[in-house]
Amino acid sequence: RAAFDEIVERTSALGDDVAVNPRKYYIAFRTGRNFACIEAKRKKLLIFLSLDPADFLGNPVLNARDVSNIGHFGTGDVEVQVVSRKDVRQVLELIGRAYAKTTIG
């Protein structure tokens, strides 16, 4: 729960243009479009990011996987997993990259 709260708080604080959009199964973070979604599971958090899955092919981070052709709640082409509090820093860096990508282009 602490990891979830920290991720939501820090993602919301990325910019004044970030909107938090709670849905039935996930929470979406958007500027003009969604850049990250969080889906809470019993023992982990699934974070879906609007990033290019090819960036993770040789270097899987936080069990990153390509979900561009897989049905899932939320939006984004890359899924990463947060299973402990130590994963929070790394996932926040990836969320920051997804935010920067949506605000730039």
N, C-alpha and C positions, 0 to 999 in steps of 0.2 A: 504493500500500500504506500509506503514512503517513497519508493521509486516512482510509482505512478504519479503521486502528488508533485514530486519534484519535476518530472518531465512535463506535466501539464503546466505548471507554474513558469518554468523557464522557457518553454515553447511559446506561451502566451506573451512573454515579455520580449520576444525577438524584435518586435516593432509595433508601432501604433496601428499599422494596417492589418495585424493578425486578428482574425475572427475565430472564436472557438464555437464550433457547431456540433452540439451533442446530438447523436442519433440513437436509434434503438440498440444497436449492437456495437457501436464504436463512437469515438469522438474525433471529429475532423478539425484540422487547423487549416485555414485558408487565407489567402490574400485576394487575388483575383480568381484563383482556383485552388483546389486542395493541394497542399504540399506534404502533409503528413496526416496519418490516421493512427489512432491507438485503439487496439482491441484487447480488453482484459480477459485473460484466461485464469484458471484456478491457480496455476503455479508459475505463470509467465505472462509477459506482455508481448503482443505482436504489434510491431510498428511497421506501417506501410508508408513508403517514401516515394515521392515523384523524382526518382533518380534513374539513371541509365543502368540497367542490370549488367551490361558489359564491363562496367567499372569494377565489378566484384568477382569476375571470373577467376583470376589468378590469386586473389587475396580475399577469401571469404571472411567477412567481419561479422561477428555476432550471429553466426549461422545464416548469413544473408543468402537469399535465394530469389531467383527470378520468378515472379508470379504474374507476369504480363499476359500469359495465356491460361491462367488458372483463375477460376471464379473465387472471389473472397469478398468479405465485407470491407467497406472503405475503398479508397482509391490509392493508386501507386503501383509501380512496377517492381519494387524491391521490398521484400519482407525481411526484417531483422527481429531477433528475439532478445528480450531482456529477462534474464532469469535470476539475477541478483543485483544488489545495489551497486556493485562494482562495474556493472555494464552501463550505468547511467551516463557517465562522462562521455563514453564513446558514442552512444546513441544520440546524445545532444549535439555532438559534432556533425553527425550525419544529418540530423534534422536541420541544423544551421546551413549545411550545404544545399539541402532541398529548398529551404526558404530563400536562399540567395539565388538559386536557379529560377524560382518563380518570380522574384522581384526584378531580375535582370531581363529575363527573356521568357 
